[in-house]
Amino acid sequence: MKKLLMNTVERATRYMEEVESRRVAPAPEALARLAELKVSLPEHPTEPDHILALLDEIGSPATVTTTGGRYFGFVNGGALPAAVAANWLAAAWDQNAALAVMSPVAAALEEVALGWVIDLLGLPADCGGAVVTGATMANFTALAAARHAVLRRAGWDVEADGLFGAPPITVVVGAETHISLLKALALLGLGRSRVVTVPADGQGRMRAEAFPKLQGPSIVCVQAGNVNTGAFDPAVEICALAHEHGAWVHIDGAFGLWAAVSPSRAHLTRGFADADSWATDAHKWLNQVLVSFGDAETTRHVIAGLQTDGTCWCGGTVWQGQTAMRISVSSWATTEEDVERSLAAMLRIAGAVRAGRV
Ligand SMILES: Cc1ncc(COP(=O)(O)O)c(C=O)c1O
């Protein structure tokens, strides 16, 4: 067993040490080799060392190097060496963290981490919390609590009686709400399209003066940090208007709530603690940048060229009708040199696209 685990340490360490010199998106040859994994279900067990070698030799080159300093896609972040090390130990523990009785250490760690997050973000000290898989699931979980609470106030037990025949719930979102929040509403039976949409300004902030008059059970979804611009909804005004009508206010603060820990940015989170529930991510950082290279087709070509080139990785987006490249600077590993190398690649590829060479 020890030999196997030491072999794993060696392979994983080599991967991590080589991260800065790796392509960000895998090379076509690496992708082609994935076909070698497609074998029939073996009749007999395979040596663990062999499996490990296969994973490393075929799998490692086909990874997207998200842990390096030049991955700027999807507000992703990258694992710190300390997190990787703790994760290895956690894998050895192999705990089922469903209940404290099943894993006292997992329960204790969750409590400590949640307490720290509540403290750091300036949320009410008595609010409860849970660690879930990401902001999509956090939005889903908090909106399920919201659905329960507003219907209970209307005398309806949604867990027992479902949604058929329940008093209708008005759900308010901003015009630039994140797509994953609409997904959560769809999963909860609240509908992604039957929402009341508040118009947004040029930065994607809900316009408080256009907030609707609410009636009956209502849930208002407010955003701290727009994925394209980083803008914050006006929480002070929206929370006051929503609470005047007894609505539940939910905050999607996937990355924006972390502004609370930055002295120069904390003012952006004013009013967000007045809400009733919050979702946030621990793997996202502040700072979204959009770049246009002219018309939509040129911009799409530059993005595709950059992804193929492999120096760095950025995704595309459409912001208020305009196609753009999104740079999510979200990793502890990004250095000034990574920024310079990435900018040089962007300019080189944009030049090649304009000259018709790509
Ligand atoms: C504002 C916002 N909400 C929700 C999400 C979804 O987060 P996750 O990918 O952790 O599910 C994102 C992701 O970027 C986001 O920016």
The ligand as an SDF file (V2000), in Angstrom:
LIG
                    3D

 16 16  0  0  0  0  0  0  0  0999 V2000
  -23.0560   35.4210   -9.5480 C   0  0  0  0  0  0  0  0  0  0  0  0
  -22.8670   33.9370   -9.6630 C   0  0  0  0  0  0  0  0  0  0  0  0
  -23.7760   33.0900   -9.1250 N   0  0  0  0  0  0  0  0  0  0  0  0
  -23.6460   31.7510   -9.2040 C   0  0  0  0  0  0  0  0  0  0  0  0
  -22.5650   31.1740   -9.8370 C   0  0  0  0  0  0  0  0  0  0  0  0
  -22.4440   29.6630   -9.8970 C   0  0  0  0  0  0  0  0  0  0  0  0
  -21.4030   29.2420   -9.0780 O   0  0  0  0  0  0  0  0  0  0  0  0
  -20.8810   27.7200   -9.0600 P   0  0  0  0  0  0  0  0  0  0  0  0
  -20.1320   27.5470  -10.3340 O   0  0  0  0  0  0  0  0  0  0  0  0
  -19.9920   27.6520   -7.8520 O   0  0  0  0  0  0  0  0  0  0  0  0
  -22.0520   26.8140   -8.9530 O   0  0  0  0  0  0  0  0  0  0  0  0
  -21.5920   32.0080  -10.4140 C   0  0  0  0  0  0  0  0  0  0  0  0
  -20.4440   31.4230  -11.1300 C   0  0  0  0  0  0  0  0  0  0  0  0
  -19.5930   32.0940  -11.6640 O   0  0  0  0  0  0  0  0  0  0  0  0
  -21.7260   33.4060  -10.3060 C   0  0  0  0  0  0  0  0  0  0  0  0
  -20.8110   34.2450  -10.8230 O   0  0  0  0  0  0  0  0  0  0  0  0
  1  2  1  0
  2  3  1  0
  2 15  2  0
  3  4  2  0
  4  5  1  0
  5  6  1  0
  5 12  2  0
  6  7  1  0
  7  8  1  0
  8  9  2  0
  8 10  1  0
  8 11  1  0
 12 13  1  0
 12 15  1  0
 13 14  2  0
 15 16  1  0
M  END
$$$$
